[in-house]
Amino acid sequence: MVKDEQVLGSVENAVNTYSSPSQLKITDVRAAVVCSNYDYPIIRIDTNQDVYGIGEVRDAGHKENALQFKSILLGQSPCNVDMIFRAIKHYGNWGREGGGVSGLELALWDLVGKVYGVPCYQFLGGKYRDKVRIYADTPAPAESTPEGYAERVMSRKAMGLTFIKFDVRTQLFEDCEDGTIGQPTRFEYGLGRGWRAPAAGRGSTVTDKGIARAVEVVAAVREAVGWDVSLCIDHFGHGYMTAKEVIRLGHALEPYGLAWIEDTMPWWDIDAHKRVTDAINVPTAAGENRYLWDGFRELIEKRAVDIIHPDLLTSGGMLETKRIADYAERYGLLTALHFAGSPIAFMANLHCAAAIPSLVALEHHGLDLPFWNGLVKGLPEPLMEEGYVAVPEKPGLGVDLDYEGIQANLRFPGLFEPTDEWNTPKLGFWQPDRRWDK
């Protein structure tokens, strides 16, 4: 018996722990909001043993999406990730409303990784690759000319990227002479700058000349970058074009070897996505606003797209996204990861991407932000080489907060200030081993 205890003690001592996992309890949840092209609500989960986990709500979301769950987390062991996730996931939803649940999942896994001295990809079943291919987001140029688009995309190629996405917005049709028939129906009340009516109520139609203009742009970009670079395009859909218009456009773009057209139809309209996917020979991708495996199931089973495109800060975090990708693989669908957040969630995406066998590439939306790298400590230097980023091997997510970098870029004052107002439930949340609190 003594010998067995000695062996057990040796095994425990061999584990690189930063705390005593069996006694670990969550004591606080705090936040800081970084001002960016899309604000980053960064989350920190504190414990009773001076070890903490970091995550973030999805870009352009709100810190309250995560803080609303604080009363559930207090007193819980962060190592019980699945139990906590099951308790809070019912209160999330599509788009940014999934950001609180998803961001907390990241912070919990970061905590567990730090406690056991293990990189997060190990909790997802291990890795299939040591480096993850990055695809760059490229905003549309100020002047919507083919030459302007080509110049912008070439600047991405100069960074060493071999997979590039560029935004071809519907404004292109409106800027083109005779690019549309009729005039968009005017709305007295919009939803903010840049909001437009959906295609069904737009009152105008894209002409062959308008489609030819889009083709001219894509052709110029392809000619500039060559055929050794993968290209994909975004912002044709979102309800701004009808399925028939997108199908016409898709056929016209077939000669240019696009890796995919993204979000061709409104995210909730699965049948419309399938109609487009079945009609054109350009691959389609969608899914950035879908929440949990349940939200992807019909999209996958109907093969409504060729490539699923989850954003793990909406889809449920690292483990849920891994489950979604594995399910899609059963139906012959590939996975690309949508991402537009801070380096914290970027590292989470790297861990998840490493564990997905059917991965195409991971998005980087911060290439033009000079402060982006300085929000954390521990990023590799250089971050990207030949269009790839190395999978981190440090415990947890592999990075830590740079408080000075965050402080210098806050949206409003509040660097992980107390959040005691969220200590008591605001809703009838179920809490593990507790009663219903009203």
N, C-alpha and C positions, 0 to 999 in steps of 0.2 A: 504493500500500500504506500509506504514512504517513497519507494522508487517511482511509482506511478505519479505521485504528487510532484516529485522532482522533475520528471519528464514534462509534466504539464506546465510547471513553472518555467522551464526552459523555453517551451514553445511560446508562452505569453511574453517572456522577455525578448524574444526574437522579433515580435511585432513592434514596429516603429510607431508607438502611440504618443499623442500629444496631451492626452488626458485619460481619465478612467471612463470608458464608454458606458459601463453599467450605471454610473452615477451622474451621467450628463443630463442636464435639464435646460430647456429654453427659458431664458429670463427676460428677454426683451426683443423687440423688432423695431428698427429705426430706418430712416430713409434720408436721402439727399437727392435733389433733382438737378441734373446737369443740363445746362442750356446748350442745345445743339441744333442741327438741321431738323432732327426730330428729337425732342427732349428725352433724356434717359433718367427715369426714376430708379435710382440704385437702392437696393435693400440690403440691410445687414441684420442677421439673426445672431443675437448674443446668447451666451450660456453661462452657467455657474462655474465654469472652469477656465475662463479667459481664452477660450477658443471660439471663433465665430465663423459664420458662413456668409458668403456674399452672392447676391443675385440681382436681377433687375426686372422691373415691369417692362412690357414691350414698349418700344419707341413710340413717342407721342401718347402714351398712356398716362395714368395717374398713380401716384404713390398710394392713394387710398384704396386702389384695387388690391393691394397686398396688405395694407394695414388693417383692413376690415377683418382679417382672419387672425389678428394678434391674440385675441382672447382664447381662441382654440389652441394656439401654439404654446402659450405660457404654461410652464410646468411639464410639458411633454418631452420625451427623449427624441432628439432630432434624428437618431438612428432608425426610428420607426417611420421611414419615409413613406412607404406604401400606405400605412394606416392613416397618417396625416393627410396624404394626398386624397385618399378615398373620402375623408371627412370634409374636405373643402372643395373638391372638384365640382360638386353639384351647384355651387354658387358662382361658377365661372360661366363664360359664354363666348360667342364668336368674336373675332376681331380683338380690339384692345381689352375687352371685358375678360378675355382669357389670360391677360397678362399678369394678374395678381397670383393666381394659382400656379402658373408656369414659372414665374420668377421666384416664388418661394421654393418650388421644387429644386431649382438650381442651387439655391442657398443651402438647402438641406443636404444635397449630395456633396456640396463643397465642404460642409461640416463633417460629414461622415468620412470623406476622403482624408481630411486633415487629421481626424482622430486616429484612423488606422494607417496613415502614411501611404495611401494608395491613390493613384490618379483616377479620376472619375470614369474614364472609359472602361476600367475593370468591372465596374458595377453594371455595365451594359453588355457584358459578355466577352470583353477583350476587343482588340483592334484588328482590322483587316489591312491597315496601312500605317506607315510612319509619318507620311505627309499628306495633307489634304489640298486638293486643287481649288483655287479661288477663282470665282468669276466676278468681274468688276461691274458695279453699277456706274453708268455714265449718263448724267443728265443731258437733256437736249441743249444744243447751243443757243445763244441769244438770237442769232440769225438762222432761221430754219432753212438753210441751203444745203444741198448735198455736200458742198465743200466744207461747210461748217461742221456737219456731222462727221465727216471723214477725219477732220482735224482733231475733233474731240476724242474720237475712238483711237486714233493713232497715238494720242498722249497716254492712253492706257497701255497700249502695246509697248510703248517706250519704258514703262515700269516693269516690263518683263512678263506681263500677263498674256496668257494664251487662250483665255476664255473671257469674252467681254459681252455684257448686255448694254444696250443703249435704248433710251426712251424716245420713241417716235409717237408723239402725242397727236390727238385728233385736231389740234390747232393747225397742224400741217395742212390739212384739207381746206380749212377755212382761209389760210393765208395764200393758198394757190388760187389763181384766177380761174373761175368756173370749176373749182374743186368740189363744190356742192351745188345741188339744185334747191332753190328756195332759201328761206331764212329760218334760223332756229326760232321756235316760239319763245317769246319773252316771258319771263316769270317776274312777278312783282316782288316776290320774296325768295331769296336764295338761302343757302346754308353756309355762306361765307365766301371769301375770295376764291376764285377758281372753280366754284361749284357750277355744274352744268346739268341741264335736263337729261334724263335717260333717253336712249335712242327712240323708244316707242313714242315719246312725246316731244321729240326734238323739232319735228316739222321740216327737216331738210334731209337730203339724201346725198351720199357720197357718189360722185360721178366717176366715170372711167378716167377722166383727166386727173381727178384727185388721187385715185389709186395709182395712176402712173407716176404721180409725184412721189408717193411713198416708195414705189419701186425704184425710182431714180435715186432716192436717198440710200436705200439698202444696197443698191448696185455700186454706188460710189464708195460706201464703206467697205464692201467686200473687195473691190478693186484695190483700195488703199492698203488694207491689212493683209491681203493674200488669203490663200486657202489653207494655211497652216494654223489659223486662228479660228476658234469656235465663236460664233456670233448668235445672240438671241435678242429679241426685242420685246418691249413692254409698252403698256398704256394704249393699246388699240381697243381694248374691251371696256370692262367696268360699266357696261350698259350704254356707252356712248355710240356704239354701232350695233345695228341689228345683226342677227346670225347670218342673214343673206349677204350683207355687206362684208362681214368678216370672211365668209367663204370666198367671195370674189377676190378679196385681198390676199387670202392664203394661197389661192391658185396662182396669183400673179407673182408671189414671192418664192414659189417652189424652186426656181433655178438657182437660188443663191445659197443653198445649203445651210439654212438656219438650224441651230440646235433646238430651238423652240420659239413659239409665240406665246407670250405670257398673259394669263387672265383675259382671254378673248371675250368672255361673257360675264355677267354678274355672278359673284361667287356662289350664290345660293341656287342658281339655276343649273342643276346638274344635267337635265335633258338638253338644254341649249349647248352646254359644253360638249356633250356627246355628239350632237348634230354637227357641230363644227369639226370635231376631231375625226369623225367618220368621213367627212366630205373632202378634207384637204390632205395633202401629202407632206405638209410641214408639221413636225411634232408640236403638241400643245402641252402647256404646263399650267397648273392652278393649285390653289390650296392654302395660300398664306393667311386667310382669315378663318380657316376651319379649326374647330376646337375638339380635341380628344380623338381617339380612335373611332368613337361612335360617329363623329362628324365626317370622317373620311370614308367610312365603310361603303356607302352607296356610290360615291364617286369612284372608288376603286373597283367594286364589284361590277359596275356597269362599264368599266374601262372608258369613262367619260373624258379622260385625258391620257396622254402618253407618259407624262412625267408628273408625279405628285410633287407639290412645292410647299411643304409645311414651313411655318415659322415657329420654331420651338418655344418662343415666348408667347404664342397663342395656342399651339397644338397640345400643350400640357407638359412641356419640359423635356428633358433628355430621354428618360426611359419611355415615356409615352410616344415620343417621336420615333424612337427605335422600333417600338411595336408597330407603329403605323407603317414605317418603311418596310419592315419584314412582311407585313400583310400584303402590301402593294407588290412586293417581289413575287408572291405566289401567283399573282395575276399578270406577271410579265411586265410590270410597270417599274420604271426607274425612279430615283429620288434625287431632287436638287433641294438644297436648303435655302430658304429665303431668310435674309437677316439685314437689319438696319439699326443695330443698337451699339452699345459701348463695348470696350474690350472684355468686359466681364462675360457678357452673353456670347461674345465671339469665341472665347475659350470654351464655353459650354458647347457651342456648335462644333468646335474642333473635336472634342471628345465624342460627341454624338456621331459626327461624320466618320470618325475613325472606326466606329462600330457598325456602320451600315455597309453591307457588301455591295449593294446596288447603287451606291452614291455616284452622281455625276460630278457635282461641284457645290461649293459653298459660297454664298454671296458676301462681298465686302462693300459696305455702303459708306465707309468713312475715309476713303482715300484722299479726299480733298479737305479734311479737317485737321489743321496743324496741332490741335491740342489732344487729339484722340488717343495717341499712345501714352500720353502723360497722365491719364486718369487712373492708371494702375502701375504697379511695380511687378517686374518679372517677365515681361514680354521678351521674346528672343530678339536679338539684334544681328542682322536685320530681321524684321518680322516676316518678310516674304522673299523667297528666292526662286526665280524662274517660274513664278506663278503658283508656288506652293508654300504652305505654312506647316512647320513641323508640329506634330501632335505633342502636347506637353506631357512631361513625365513626372512633374512635381505633384505632391499630394493635393487632392481636391481638384479645383479648377486649374490650379497652377499659377495664379496671380494673386496679388493682394492690393488693397486700396492704396492709392496715392492721395492722401488727404489734402496736400497742397494743390495738386492738380485739379482735384474736384472742387476745392474751395474757390479756386480762381475762375471756375466756369459754372457757378451755380445759377440756376434760373431765378431763384429768390433766396433770401437768407434762410439758413437752416442746414447745418452740417451734422447730420445724424443726431438731431436734438431729441429730447425725451418725447415719447408718444403715449403718455399715460392715459390720454382721453380714449385710447383704443383698448385699454385693459379689460373693459367689461363688454359683453356682447351687445351689438346693435341689432342683431336679428336672432331668431330662434335656432342658432347653430347647434348641431349635435357635437358634443365634445367627448372624446374617448374616455371611458370610465367615469363619466360625469352625467348628471341629469340634463334634461332639456332646460336651457336658460332662456327665459323670455325677456 
